[in-house]
Structures are given as structure tokens and as C-alpha cells.
């Protein structure tokens, strides 16, 4: 399982909401692995959005 820390340092971004979500969302559920994604963390968005097959990320405590 890939750890979030392995993807680099945190970088906060403007909130990304996938199509069909409400505009003011902070989290969405990944359709591939079912994990909730923090839309303000580009590392999580990139991991879940741009890989066809993936496992959930192991989040830092």
C-alpha cells in the first residue's frame, strides 16, 4: 500500500470537485477504491483521479 507521505510534501490547492458533485465539497468518494479523497490535497486528487487501477492510500496519522 502506498503511503501519502511517499507522494511528497503536502501542497494545498483550490478545492476540486468531480463532475456532478456540489460546488462546495471538501471530500468525495473515489469510484475506483472507495476511499474518501480530500479535495484540498493535490496528492490525493492526483492519486485517485489519474490512475485507472489503484488501492487506497495509507493516510498519515
N, CA, C and O atoms as a MOPAC input file, in Angstrom:
PM7 MOZYME 1SCF
protein

 N      0.84300 1    -1.16900 1     0.00000 1
 C      0.00000 1     0.00000 1     0.00000 1
 C      0.89600 1     1.24300 1     0.00000 1
 O      1.88500 1     1.29700 1     0.73100 1
 N      0.56000 1     2.20600 1    -0.79200 1
 C      1.32700 1     3.44100 1    -0.88100 1
 C      0.91400 1     4.39500 1     0.22800 1
 O     -0.27500 1     4.59000 1     0.48200 1
 N      1.90900 1     4.99200 1     0.88900 1
 C      1.64300 1     5.97500 1     1.93100 1
 C      1.57400 1     7.36200 1     1.31300 1
 O      2.30000 1     7.66300 1     0.36600 1
 N      0.71100 1     8.19500 1     1.84300 1
 C      0.55300 1     9.55400 1     1.35400 1
 C      1.87400 1    10.31800 1     1.41200 1
 O      2.17900 1    11.08700 1     0.50100 1
 N      2.66100 1    10.11800 1     2.46700 1
 C      3.94200 1    10.81000 1     2.62500 1
 C      4.91300 1    10.47300 1     1.49200 1
 O      5.78800 1    11.27900 1     1.17600 1
 N      4.77600 1     9.31000 1     0.88200 1
 C      5.65400 1     8.91200 1    -0.21200 1
 C      5.40100 1     9.72400 1    -1.48900 1
 O      6.22600 1     9.71600 1    -2.40300 1
 N      4.27500 1    10.41600 1    -1.55100 1
 C      3.93000 1    11.20300 1    -2.72900 1
 C      4.47200 1    12.62500 1    -2.66600 1
 O      4.20900 1    13.43000 1    -3.55900 1
 N      5.22900 1    12.93900 1    -1.61500 1
 C      5.83400 1    14.25600 1    -1.49000 1
 C      5.19700 1    15.07300 1    -0.39400 1
 O      4.26600 1    14.62700 1     0.27600 1
 N      5.71800 1    16.29400 1    -0.21600 1
 C      5.18400 1    17.15600 1     0.84000 1
 C      3.78100 1    17.64000 1     0.49800 1
 O      3.41400 1    17.71300 1    -0.67500 1
 N      2.99500 1    17.97200 1     1.52300 1
 C      1.63900 1    18.46000 1     1.27100 1
 C      1.64900 1    19.74800 1     0.44900 1
 O      2.50900 1    20.61000 1     0.63000 1
 N      0.70200 1    19.85900 1    -0.43400 1
 C      0.51700 1    21.08800 1    -1.19900 1
 C     -0.97700 1    21.33100 1    -1.28700 1
 O     -1.69700 1    20.60800 1    -1.97600 1
 N     -1.43400 1    22.34800 1    -0.58800 1
 C     -2.85600 1    22.66900 1    -0.56000 1
 C     -3.21000 1    23.43000 1    -1.83200 1
 O     -2.43400 1    24.25500 1    -2.31600 1
 N     -4.37300 1    23.14500 1    -2.35600 1
 C     -4.82000 1    23.74600 1    -3.60600 1
 C     -6.27600 1    24.18900 1    -3.47700 1
 O     -6.93800 1    23.91200 1    -2.47700 1
 N     -6.75000 1    24.87000 1    -4.48900 1
 C     -8.16000 1    25.21600 1    -4.55900 1
 C     -8.96200 1    23.93300 1    -4.66000 1
 O     -8.54100 1    22.98800 1    -5.32700 1
 N    -10.08200 1    23.89100 1    -4.02500 1
 C    -10.89500 1    22.68000 1    -3.96300 1
 C    -11.31600 1    22.22200 1    -5.35800 1
 O    -11.80500 1    23.00900 1    -6.16800 1
 N    -11.11500 1    20.94300 1    -5.61200 1
 C    -11.52800 1    20.29400 1    -6.85400 1
 C    -12.74700 1    19.43700 1    -6.56400 1
 O    -12.71600 1    18.62200 1    -5.64200 1
 N    -13.79300 1    19.59700 1    -7.30900 1
 C    -14.97800 1    18.75700 1    -7.16500 1
 C    -15.20900 1    18.02100 1    -8.48100 1
 O    -15.29200 1    18.65100 1    -9.53500 1
 N    -15.31300 1    16.69800 1    -8.43000 1
 C    -15.57100 1    15.95800 1    -9.66300 1
 C    -16.94200 1    16.30700 1   -10.23300 1
 O    -17.82000 1    16.77400 1    -9.50800 1
 N    -17.12200 1    16.08300 1   -11.51600 1
 C    -18.41100 1    16.39700 1   -12.14600 1
 C    -19.57500 1    15.75200 1   -11.40200 1
 O    -19.50400 1    14.58900 1   -11.00400 1
 N    -20.64300 1    16.51800 1   -11.22200 1
 C    -21.83000 1    16.01200 1   -10.55200 1
 C    -21.83500 1    16.23100 1    -9.05300 1
 O    -22.84500 1    15.96900 1    -8.39900 1
 N    -20.71900 1    16.71100 1    -8.48500 1
 C    -20.66200 1    16.97300 1    -7.05300 1
 C    -21.10300 1    18.39800 1    -6.77700 1
 O    -21.09500 1    19.25200 1    -7.66400 1
 N    -21.48900 1    18.64100 1    -5.52800 1
 C    -21.84600 1    20.00900 1    -5.17900 1
 C    -20.59600 1    20.89200 1    -5.19500 1
 O    -19.49100 1    20.40500 1    -4.95700 1
 N    -20.75900 1    22.15000 1    -5.46600 1
 C    -19.64500 1    23.06600 1    -5.64800 1
 C    -18.76200 1    23.23900 1    -4.41200 1
 O    -17.55700 1    23.45200 1    -4.54300 1
 N    -19.33800 1    23.15200 1    -3.22700 1
 C    -18.57500 1    23.44800 1    -2.02000 1
 C    -18.09000 1    22.18900 1    -1.30000 1
 O    -17.99800 1    22.18600 1    -0.07200 1
 N    -17.78300 1    21.13400 1    -2.03000 1
 C    -17.36500 1    19.88700 1    -1.39200 1
 C    -15.91400 1    19.96900 1    -0.91600 1
 O    -15.10300 1    20.67500 1    -1.51500 1
 N    -15.59000 1    19.25600 1     0.14700 1
 C    -14.22100 1    19.11900 1     0.61500 1
 C    -13.70500 1    17.70600 1     0.38500 1
 O    -12.49700 1    17.48700 1     0.29500 1
 N    -14.62200 1    16.75200 1     0.28900 1
 C    -14.26000 1    15.34800 1     0.10500 1
 C    -15.19400 1    14.71300 1    -0.91600 1
 O    -16.33700 1    15.13900 1    -1.08300 1
 N    -14.69000 1    13.68800 1    -1.59500 1
 C    -15.55300 1    12.84900 1    -2.42500 1
 C    -15.05800 1    11.41600 1    -2.31100 1
 O    -13.90500 1    11.19000 1    -1.94400 1
 N    -15.90200 1    10.45500 1    -2.61700 1
 C    -15.52900 1     9.04500 1    -2.55700 1
 C    -15.00300 1     8.61300 1    -3.92600 1
 O    -15.67200 1     8.80000 1    -4.94200 1
 N    -13.79700 1     8.03400 1    -3.94400 1
 C    -13.18800 1     7.54000 1    -5.17100 1
 C    -14.02300 1     6.38500 1    -5.72400 1
 O    -14.34800 1     5.44800 1    -4.99500 1
 N    -14.36400 1     6.45100 1    -6.99100 1
 C    -15.16600 1     5.40200 1    -7.62500 1
 C    -14.38200 1     4.10800 1    -7.81300 1
 O    -14.98100 1     3.03800 1    -7.91900 1
 N    -13.05300 1     4.18800 1    -7.85500 1
 C    -12.23100 1     3.00300 1    -8.07700 1
 C    -11.98700 1     2.21400 1    -6.79300 1
 O    -12.17200 1     0.99800 1    -6.77200 1
 N    -11.56900 1     2.90300 1    -5.71200 1
 C    -11.18800 1     2.18300 1    -4.49200 1
 C    -12.11300 1     2.44800 1    -3.30900 1
 O    -12.01900 1     1.75600 1    -2.29600 1
 N    -13.00400 1     3.43300 1    -3.41300 1
 C    -13.95800 1     3.70300 1    -2.35200 1
 C    -13.46200 1     4.58500 1    -1.22400 1
 O    -14.21900 1     4.88000 1    -0.29900 1
 N    -12.19900 1     5.01700 1    -1.27600 1
 C    -11.65000 1     5.86300 1    -0.22300 1
 C    -12.13900 1     7.30200 1    -0.39000 1
 O    -12.31900 1     7.77500 1    -1.51200 1
 N    -12.35300 1     8.00200 1     0.74100 1
 C    -12.67700 1     9.41500 1     0.66500 1
 C    -11.41400 1    10.19700 1     0.33300 1
 O    -10.34700 1     9.92500 1     0.88300 1
 N    -11.53600 1    11.17300 1    -0.57200 1
 C    -10.41700 1    11.96700 1    -1.06300 1
 C    -10.58600 1    13.39700 1    -0.57300 1
 O    -11.64400 1    14.00000 1    -0.75500 1
 N     -9.53800 1    13.94400 1     0.05100 1
 C     -9.52700 1    15.34200 1     0.47600 1
 C     -9.22700 1    16.18800 1    -0.75800 1
 O     -8.10700 1    16.16500 1    -1.27000 1
 N    -10.20400 1    16.92200 1    -1.22900 1
 C    -10.07600 1    17.68200 1    -2.47000 1
 C     -9.06800 1    18.82700 1    -2.36500 1
 O     -8.64300 1    19.37200 1    -3.38400 1
 N     -8.68700 1    19.19300 1    -1.15000 1
 C     -7.73200 1    20.28000 1    -0.97100 1
 C     -6.28600 1    19.79500 1    -1.01000 1
 O     -5.36700 1    20.61200 1    -0.94600 1
 N     -6.06500 1    18.49100 1    -1.11200 1
 C     -4.71600 1    17.91600 1    -1.14500 1
 C     -4.46800 1    17.34300 1    -2.53900 1
 O     -4.98700 1    16.28200 1    -2.88500 1
 N     -3.67600 1    18.05000 1    -3.32800 1
 C     -3.45000 1    17.66900 1    -4.73300 1
 C     -2.85400 1    16.27400 1    -4.85600 1
 O     -3.08800 1    15.59800 1    -5.85800 1
 N     -2.08900 1    15.82600 1    -3.86400 1
 C     -1.50300 1    14.48300 1    -3.92200 1
 C     -2.60500 1    13.43100 1    -3.94000 1
 O     -2.54200 1    12.47300 1    -4.71100 1
 N     -3.61000 1    13.61000 1    -3.09300 1
 C     -4.70700 1    12.65700 1    -3.05100 1
 C     -5.53600 1    12.70600 1    -4.33300 1
 O     -5.91000 1    11.66700 1    -4.87700 1
 N     -5.81400 1    13.89800 1    -4.80300 1
 C     -6.60400 1    14.04000 1    -6.03500 1
 C     -5.88500 1    13.37300 1    -7.19200 1
 O     -6.50400 1    12.61700 1    -7.94100 1
 N     -4.59500 1    13.63300 1    -7.35900 1
 C     -3.82800 1    13.04900 1    -8.46500 1
 C     -3.79900 1    11.52200 1    -8.35700 1
 O     -3.95300 1    10.83300 1    -9.36600 1
 N     -3.60400 1    10.98800 1    -7.15500 1
 C     -3.53700 1     9.54100 1    -6.94900 1
 C     -4.84000 1     8.86600 1    -7.38500 1
 O     -4.83100 1     7.86000 1    -8.09500 1
 N     -5.94800 1     9.43900 1    -6.94700 1
 C     -7.24000 1     8.79900 1    -7.19600 1
 C     -7.82000 1     9.12400 1    -8.56300 1
 O     -8.54500 1     8.30500 1    -9.12800 1
 N     -7.53100 1    10.26000 1    -9.09100 1
 C     -8.16800 1    10.71000 1   -10.32700 1
 C     -7.46300 1    10.19600 1   -11.58700 1
 O     -8.12400 1     9.93400 1   -12.59200 1
 N     -6.14000 1    10.04900 1   -11.55200 1
 C     -5.40100 1     9.79200 1   -12.78100 1
 C     -4.75000 1     8.41600 1   -12.85800 1
 O     -3.81800 1     8.21500 1   -13.63800 1
 N     -5.22700 1     7.47300 1   -12.06200 1
 C     -4.78600 1     6.08400 1   -12.16700 1
 C     -6.01000 1     5.21700 1   -12.39100 1
 O     -6.97400 1     5.28500 1   -11.62900 1
 N     -5.97300 1     4.40700 1   -13.42900 1
 C     -7.11700 1     3.53400 1   -13.71800 1
 C     -7.33200 1     2.50700 1   -12.61300 1
 O     -8.45900 1     2.32700 1   -12.15100 1
 N     -6.28900 1     1.84400 1   -12.19100 1
 C     -6.35200 1     0.82500 1   -11.14400 1
 C     -5.45900 1     1.27500 1   -10.00000 1
 O     -4.28800 1     1.57900 1   -10.22300 1
 N     -5.98200 1     1.32400 1    -8.78000 1
 C     -5.17600 1     1.69200 1    -7.62500 1
 C     -5.83900 1     1.21600 1    -6.34200 1
 O     -7.03600 1     0.93200 1    -6.30400 1
 N     -5.02800 1     1.13700 1    -5.29300 1
 C     -5.50300 1     0.79900 1    -3.96200 1
 C     -5.67400 1     2.09900 1    -3.17800 1
 O     -5.14500 1     3.13500 1    -3.58100 1
 N     -6.40200 1     2.05700 1    -2.06900 1
 C     -6.49900 1     3.24400 1    -1.21800 1
 C     -5.11600 1     3.65300 1    -0.69600 1
 O     -4.23700 1     2.81100 1    -0.51100 1
 N     -4.94300 1     4.94400 1    -0.46600 1
 C     -3.71000 1     5.44600 1     0.12800 1
 C     -3.71600 1     5.18300 1     1.62800 1
 O     -4.76700 1     5.23400 1     2.26600 1
 N     -2.55200 1     4.90300 1     2.18800 1
 C     -2.41700 1     4.82900 1     3.63400 1
 C     -2.16000 1     6.24900 1     4.11300 1
 O     -1.08500 1     6.80000 1     3.87600 1
 N     -3.14100 1     6.84300 1     4.78600 1
 C     -3.04100 1     8.23600 1     5.20300 1
 C     -2.13500 1     8.38500 1     6.40800 1
 O     -2.07000 1     7.49900 1     7.26100 1
 N     -1.43300 1     9.51200 1     6.47700 1
 C     -0.56100 1     9.81700 1     7.59700 1
 C     -1.40700 1    10.11000 1     8.83300 1
 O     -2.48000 1    10.70400 1     8.73200 1
 N     -0.92800 1     9.69600 1     9.97900 1
 C     -1.68500 1     9.92000 1    11.22000 1
 C     -1.61200 1    11.33300 1    11.69600 1
 O     -2.19800 1    11.66900 1    12.72500 1

